[in-house]
Amino acid sequence: MSITDLELRTLEGEPTSLPSGRLLLIVNVASKCGLTPQYEGLERLHERYADRGFSVVGVPCDQFMGQEPGSPEEIREFCSLTYGVTFPMLEKSEVNGPGRIPLYDVLTATPDAEGQAGDVQWNFEKFLVAPDGRVLARFRPGTEPEDPAVVGAIEANLPS
């Protein structure tokens, strides 16, 4: 089974799956975090490469000091009004521990540039996923979305 076959839910709770045939940057996000301004860079990446087969996918998570306390409606409104977010958002989910969603079982098995796999460290950890569902790269929370390493990995793997 590919990561793109996993059953997921949209922020509003509707059944969905990851966009197939697209290069994805999957990010656990939070509205009340010091890293929240990374939404700006994520949205710019989404807009810059969308017509070339790329999409950011946000996964709201409240596991890190309760920094995503909002309801789906509050999260959507905050992201839209504050950062102009247009990329898809999944339902608020756990990315670590026994309640971790299957998507993050796959993602967290991927090592970062230093060879470290395992739990997500904090909000805004980024995973680059190929159109065929292979996890290509992992970028820790402190890596800005438009960091040359992230942009280079995206450009090197665009499907079109």
Residue pairs with C-beta under 8 A, 6 or more apart in sequence:
2 132
2 133
3 18
3 103
3 106
3 107
3 129
3 133
3 135
4 17
4 18
4 19
4 20
4 132
4 133
5 17
5 133
6 17
6 18
6 102
6 103
6 106
7 15
7 17
8 15
8 16
8 17
8 18
8 90
8 91
8 101
8 103
9 15
9 16
9 90
9 91
10 16
10 88
10 89
10 90
10 91
11 60
11 72
11 75
11 76
11 89
11 90
11 91
11 92
12 72
12 76
12 91
13 72
13 91
16 88
16 90
18 24
18 26
18 57
18 103
18 129
18 133
19 55
19 57
19 88
20 131
21 53
21 131
21 159
22 53
22 54
22 55
22 131
22 159
23 49
23 53
23 54
23 55
23 128
23 129
23 130
23 131
23 154
23 157
23 158
23 159
24 54
24 55
24 56
24 57
24 128
24 129
25 42
25 45
25 54
25 55
25 56
25 57
25 126
25 127
25 128
25 129
25 145
25 150
25 154
26 56
26 57
26 59
26 103
26 107
26 126
26 127
26 129
27 38
27 42
27 56
27 57
27 58
27 59
27 124
27 125
27 126
27 127
27 145
28 58
28 59
28 60
28 61
28 95
28 104
28 120
28 123
28 124
28 125
29 36
29 39
29 42
29 58
29 59
29 60
29 61
29 68
29 79
29 89
29 123
29 124
30 36
30 60
30 61
30 62
30 64
30 67
30 68
30 123
30 124
31 60
31 67
31 68
31 69
31 70
31 74
31 75
31 78
31 79
32 66
32 67
32 68
32 69
33 64
33 67
33 68
33 122
33 123
33 124
35 122
35 123
35 124
35 141
35 142
36 123
38 124
38 144
38 145
39 79
39 82
39 83
39 85
40 83
41 144
41 145
41 146
42 56
42 58
42 85
42 87
42 145
43 56
43 83
43 84
43 85
43 86
43 87
44 145
44 146
45 54
45 56
45 145
45 146
45 150
45 151
45 154
46 54
46 55
46 56
46 86
46 87
47 86
49 154
49 158
52 158
52 159
52 160
53 131
53 158
53 159
53 160
54 154
54 158
55 87
55 88
56 87
56 88
57 87
57 88
57 89
57 90
58 79
58 85
58 87
58 88
58 89
58 90
59 89
59 90
59 93
59 95
59 103
59 104
60 68
60 70
60 75
60 89
60 90
60 91
60 92
60 93
61 68
61 92
61 93
61 94
61 95
61 120
61 123
62 68
62 69
62 92
63 94
63 95
63 96
63 97
64 122
64 123
67 123
68 75
68 92
68 123
70 78
72 91
72 92
75 89
75 92
76 89
79 85
79 89
90 103
93 101
93 103
93 104
94 100
94 101
94 104
95 101
95 104
95 107
95 108
95 119
95 120
95 125
96 104
96 108
96 119
96 120
97 119
100 108
104 120
106 135
107 127
107 129
107 135
107 138
108 117
108 118
108 119
108 120
109 117
109 135
110 117
110 127
110 135
110 137
110 138
111 117
111 138
112 138
112 139
112 140
113 137
113 138
113 139
113 149
117 138
121 140
121 141
122 141
123 141
124 141
125 138
125 139
125 140
125 141
126 138
126 139
126 143
126 145
126 150
127 135
127 137
127 138
127 139
128 135
128 136
128 137
128 138
128 139
128 150
128 153
128 154
128 157
129 135
129 136
130 136
130 157
131 159
136 153
136 157
137 153
139 147
139 149
139 150
143 149
143 150
144 150
